[in-house]
């Protein structure tokens, strides 16, 4: 059996569920029930940025239990989204940037106003900067990650308090 080591507890739990589901699934068939029966059933499970799948040819029914000894873990590609927040003085540090949509996260801009979200799956996202006393132009941006990293997701700021 192939072992996948991942620091993500959810992934480990789902792997256990996948293995148990693979062993517990039952099939109804003719005969006395004592002879091995071959059954095919596609299996797929995704967790975090991994996809677990078993080809039909790897599953067989023994008695009334479907057994799948060869779950294969394939890492699903992930992408990043990055940009810069600027003020009239240059890069705007310490700004909270929130990500929502297909995933959610929050980062803070560095000393130069740069921010990066990593580990993103393909999907639609909304990026919103927030800082007391400032307005951002635009207020938020919507974009789609589709097989490439998203770069130059930039915002300008206006100080509302003199």
C-alpha positions as CSV (number, residue, x, y, z in Angstrom):
1,X,0.0,0.0,0.0
2,X,1.3,3.5,-0.9
3,X,1.6,5.7,2.2
4,X,1.1,9.5,1.8
5,X,2.5,11.6,4.6
6,X,0.8,15.0,5.0
7,X,0.8,17.4,7.9
8,X,-2.9,18.0,7.4
9,X,-5.0,16.1,9.9
10,X,-8.1,16.5,7.7
11,X,-6.3,14.7,4.9
12,X,-5.2,11.9,7.2
13,X,-8.8,11.5,8.4
14,X,-10.2,11.4,4.9
15,X,-7.5,8.9,3.9
16,X,-8.7,6.6,6.7
17,X,-12.4,7.1,5.6
18,X,-11.4,6.3,2.0
19,X,-9.6,3.1,3.1
20,X,-12.5,2.1,5.3
21,X,-15.1,2.9,2.6
22,X,-13.0,0.8,0.2
23,X,-13.1,-2.2,2.5
24,X,-16.7,-1.8,3.9
25,X,-18.5,-1.3,0.6
26,X,-20.5,-4.4,-0.3
27,X,-21.6,-5.9,-3.5
28,X,-24.6,-8.2,-4.2
29,X,-23.9,-11.1,-6.5
30,X,-25.1,-14.6,-7.3
31,X,-23.5,-17.8,-6.1
32,X,-23.0,-19.2,-2.7
33,X,-21.1,-16.1,-1.4
34,X,-18.0,-18.1,-0.7
35,X,-16.2,-17.7,-4.0
36,X,-14.5,-14.4,-4.9
37,X,-16.5,-12.1,-7.1
38,X,-15.0,-9.5,-9.3
39,X,-16.7,-6.1,-9.1
40,X,-15.7,-2.7,-10.4
41,X,-16.5,0.6,-8.9
42,X,-14.7,3.9,-9.4
43,X,-13.4,5.6,-6.3
44,X,-12.3,9.2,-5.9
45,X,-11.7,11.4,-3.0
46,X,-10.2,14.9,-2.8
47,X,-8.8,16.5,0.3
48,X,-6.8,19.7,0.7
49,X,-4.6,19.7,-2.4
50,X,-4.6,16.0,-2.9
51,X,-6.8,13.7,-4.9
52,X,-7.1,10.0,-4.1
53,X,-8.3,7.7,-6.7
54,X,-8.3,4.0,-7.5
55,X,-8.7,2.6,-11.0
56,X,-11.5,0.2,-11.5
57,X,-9.1,-2.6,-12.3
58,X,-7.6,-2.3,-8.8
59,X,-10.9,-3.1,-7.0
60,X,-12.1,-6.6,-6.4
61,X,-14.9,-8.1,-4.3
62,X,-13.9,-10.9,-2.0
63,X,-17.1,-12.5,-0.6
64,X,-19.3,-9.5,0.0
65,X,-16.5,-6.9,0.6
66,X,-15.0,-4.7,-2.0
67,X,-11.3,-4.4,-1.5
68,X,-9.1,-1.7,-2.9
69,X,-5.4,-2.2,-1.9
70,X,-3.9,0.5,-4.1
71,X,-5.2,4.0,-3.4
72,X,-2.9,6.4,-5.3
73,X,-2.3,9.9,-4.0
74,X,-1.8,12.6,-6.6
75,X,-1.0,16.1,-5.6
76,X,-3.4,18.6,-7.2
77,X,-1.5,21.7,-8.5
78,X,-1.9,24.9,-6.5
79,X,-1.3,28.5,-7.4
80,X,-0.5,31.9,-5.9
81,X,-2.0,35.3,-6.0
82,X,0.2,38.4,-5.4
83,X,0.1,42.2,-5.6
84,X,1.1,45.5,-4.0
85,X,-0.7,48.2,-2.0
86,X,0.6,51.7,-2.5
87,X,0.0,55.0,-0.8
88,X,1.2,58.5,-1.8
89,X,4.5,57.6,-0.1
90,X,5.1,54.3,-1.9
91,X,4.5,50.8,-0.6
92,X,1.8,50.5,2.1
93,X,3.0,48.2,4.9
94,X,0.9,46.5,7.6
95,X,-2.4,46.4,5.6
96,X,-4.7,43.4,6.1
97,X,-5.6,41.8,2.8
98,X,-8.5,39.3,2.8
99,X,-9.2,36.6,0.3
100,X,-12.7,35.1,-0.1
101,X,-14.5,33.0,-2.7
102,X,-13.1,29.5,-3.6
103,X,-11.0,29.8,-0.5
104,X,-10.4,32.2,2.4
105,X,-7.3,33.6,4.0
106,X,-5.8,36.7,5.4
107,X,-2.3,38.2,5.1
108,X,-0.6,41.4,6.0
109,X,1.5,43.5,3.5
110,X,5.2,43.6,4.0
111,X,7.4,46.7,4.4
112,X,7.1,47.4,0.7
113,X,3.3,46.9,0.5
114,X,3.6,43.4,-1.1
115,X,1.3,40.5,-0.3
116,X,1.0,36.9,-1.5
117,X,-1.6,34.1,-1.0
118,X,-0.2,30.7,-1.7
119,X,-1.7,27.2,-2.1
120,X,-4.8,28.3,-4.1
121,X,-6.8,26.0,-6.2
122,X,-8.4,27.0,-9.4
123,X,-11.5,29.1,-8.7
124,X,-13.0,32.6,-8.3
125,X,-11.7,34.8,-5.6
126,X,-12.3,38.3,-4.2
127,X,-9.4,40.2,-2.7
128,X,-10.2,43.1,-0.3
129,X,-7.6,45.3,1.5
130,X,-8.6,46.8,4.9
131,X,-6.9,49.6,7.0
132,X,-8.5,52.1,9.3
133,X,-8.6,55.6,7.9
134,X,-7.9,54.6,4.3
135,X,-9.9,54.0,1.2
136,X,-8.6,51.6,-1.4
137,X,-9.0,51.9,-5.2
138,X,-10.6,49.6,-6.2
139,X,-12.3,48.6,-2.9
140,X,-11.9,45.0,-3.9
141,X,-11.0,42.9,-7.0
142,X,-12.6,39.8,-8.3
143,X,-10.5,37.4,-10.4
144,X,-10.3,33.8,-11.5
145,X,-7.3,31.5,-10.9
146,X,-7.3,29.0,-13.8
147,X,-4.0,27.1,-14.1
148,X,-1.7,30.1,-13.6
149,X,-0.5,32.3,-10.7
150,X,-2.3,35.6,-10.5
151,X,0.2,38.6,-10.3
152,X,-0.1,42.4,-10.2
153,X,-3.3,42.4,-8.1
154,X,-2.5,46.0,-7.1
155,X,-4.4,48.6,-5.1
156,X,-3.9,52.3,-4.5
157,X,-4.9,54.0,-1.2
158,X,-6.2,57.3,-0.1
159,X,-5.8,58.6,3.4
160,X,-9.2,59.7,4.8
161,X,-7.7,61.3,7.9
162,X,-5.4,64.3,7.3
